[in-house]
Amino acid sequence: MRIVTLCAALLISSIGLAQSKKELQAEVNRLKSQVIELKKAKDIQVDVNNPHQQASYGLGVLIASNLKQQAGDSLNLDILAVGIKDVFQGKPLKMDQQECSTIVQQYIQENMDKKSVKVKAESQAFLDKNKTNEGVQVTASGLQYKVITSGKGKAPLASDNVTVHYIGKLTDGSEFDNSVTRGEPATFGVNQVIPGWTEALQLMHEGDKWILYIPHELGYGEQGAGGVIPPFATLIFEVELIKVN
């Protein structure tokens, strides 16, 4: 009886061990497949001389840029790729398009709101600290500026046109515009630009070079601009007033 019981126990143990080995081998195979897929993705080369690959890559860049601008930078790119493949390969969708539209709109709006709150807080903290720095002056509107070079020429009126060189940056130091790099100054009407510029230019004289610190209320406001300037962003401009036209 004991021998039979022992044999049965050994048989059960052997079956369990075989099952464990089988599951382990299946997991190893699955991981190997994932590694192969990752290597394939890593090894993909874009032929920029091939019209189809050009269009495919270009569309990917445009989609990604647009999503990132709309606060979609926290998306899971692997799952995003699954959705794209399901549509192109005609597979059953895990959510219908109406549901997808509703969820995506809500997700993007919530992320944009979170990002805007963060940028607004960071911008205000920057301005509060910056106004205590040596040489920084603050106007009644909240515009901050620092004189780098003083000129002795004409001061423009709101109705005048001016020619200026400028460099535009965000508070993190990233540059979004630069007439100096382009090698060509800009000419425009004093009252045709953002309020912070309109105010500052009328305080300047030909030959002046100032650094402007412009709160979002005097810049691009709650909307931002061009996907480069986020909502509620404080702007920093180095401005040289070359000529009043």
Secondary structure, 3 states (H helix, E strand, C coil): CHHHHHHHHHHHHHHHHHHHHHHHHHHHHHHHHHHHHHHHHHHCCCCCCCHHHHHHHHHHHHHHHHHHHCCCCCCCHHHHHHHHHHHHCCCCCCCCHHHHHHHHHHHHHHHHHHHHHHHHHHHHHHHHHHCCCCCEEECCCCCEEEEEECCCCCCCCCCCEEEEEEEEEECCCCEEEEHHHHCCCEEEEHHHCCHHHHHHHCCCCCCCEEEEEECHHHCCCCCCECCCECCCCCEEEEEEEEEEC
